[in-house]
Every structure is written in structure tokens, then in C-alpha cells.
Amino acid sequence: WEGARAGVPRREPETPYEYQEKLTGRVSMAASHLRVITHAYVEERYGGVSVATEKLRALNNGWRRLRELLRGEETSG
């Protein structure tokens, strides 16, 4: 939903990895966060692999940075 809000909507036939590539063009500064988040999403959603508690903090921090960039809220970090 944040991607769509930023003008980069996900098309239904796009895979998570295809959409990741599309978003990377918009938020290249957070490409590494986007890769990690996408990988964790695919593992959880399609592989049934739960995210480890210790990894969740890093994912949340990456998500906050990604969201800031999508919204145009440039901050240090």
C-alpha cells in the first residue's frame, strides 16, 4: 500500500521479487532494506518460515527507512 501511495502500485501478476525491482528504482538508497524485507516476506508467506524475533527488529528498522523514502520524508539514518 505504501508503494501505491508513492505512485508505484503493484500489479496483480507481479511477483514479490518483480515488485522489489520496480520499487528499487524509486528508493535505490534503501535497496538493501528492500531486498531483506522482500526475502523475509517470501519466506513467511510462501515458505511458512517464521521470522525470528531477533531479526524482526532489523526488519522493522528497514521498513521505517523504506517508508520514509517512499513518502519523501528524507531523514538521516
C-alpha positions as CSV (number, residue, x, y, z in Angstrom):
1,W,0.0,0.0,0.0
2,E,2.9,2.4,0.7
3,G,4.2,1.7,-2.8
4,A,0.9,2.5,-4.4
5,R,0.6,5.7,-2.2
6,A,4.0,6.7,-3.6
7,G,2.9,6.2,-7.2
8,V,4.4,2.8,-7.7
9,P,1.5,0.4,-7.4
10,R,2.0,-3.4,-7.5
11,R,0.3,-5.0,-10.5
12,E,-1.5,-8.3,-9.5
13,P,0.6,-10.6,-11.7
14,E,3.9,-9.2,-10.3
15,T,5.9,-11.5,-8.0
16,P,7.3,-10.0,-4.8
17,Y,10.7,-10.0,-6.5
18,E,9.5,-8.3,-9.6
19,Y,7.8,-5.6,-7.4
20,Q,11.0,-5.3,-5.4
21,E,12.9,-4.4,-8.6
22,K,10.3,-1.9,-9.5
23,L,10.4,-0.2,-6.1
24,T,14.2,-0.2,-6.1
25,G,14.1,2.3,-9.0
26,R,12.1,4.6,-6.6
27,V,14.1,4.1,-3.4
28,S,17.5,3.0,-4.5
29,M,19.0,4.3,-1.3
30,A,17.1,1.6,0.6
31,A,17.7,-1.2,-1.9
32,S,19.4,-3.4,0.8
33,H,16.4,-2.9,3.2
34,L,14.0,-3.7,0.4
35,R,15.8,-6.9,-0.5
36,V,15.9,-8.1,3.1
37,I,12.2,-7.3,3.7
38,T,11.2,-9.0,0.4
39,H,13.1,-12.1,1.2
40,A,11.6,-12.3,4.7
41,Y,8.1,-11.8,3.2
42,V,8.6,-14.5,0.7
43,E,9.9,-16.9,3.3
44,E,7.0,-16.2,5.6
45,R,4.2,-16.0,3.0
46,Y,5.1,-18.8,0.7
47,G,7.6,-20.9,2.7
48,G,6.0,-21.0,6.1
49,V,9.2,-19.8,7.7
50,S,8.5,-17.6,10.7
51,V,10.7,-14.5,11.2
52,A,13.0,-14.9,14.2
53,T,12.3,-12.5,17.0
54,E,15.9,-11.1,16.8
55,K,15.5,-10.5,13.1
56,L,12.2,-8.7,13.5
57,R,13.8,-5.5,14.9
58,A,16.1,-5.2,11.9
59,L,13.2,-5.7,9.6
60,N,11.1,-3.1,11.4
61,N,14.0,-0.6,11.2
62,G,14.4,-1.3,7.5
63,W,10.7,-0.9,6.9
64,R,10.7,2.5,8.7
65,R,13.6,3.7,6.5
66,L,11.9,2.4,3.3
67,R,8.6,4.0,4.3
68,E,10.3,7.4,4.9
69,L,11.8,7.2,1.4
70,L,8.6,6.2,-0.3
71,R,6.8,9.1,1.4
72,G,9.6,11.6,0.6
73,E,10.5,12.1,4.2
74,E,14.3,12.2,3.9
75,T,15.9,11.7,7.3
76,S,19.3,10.7,8.5
77,G,19.7,7.0,9.3
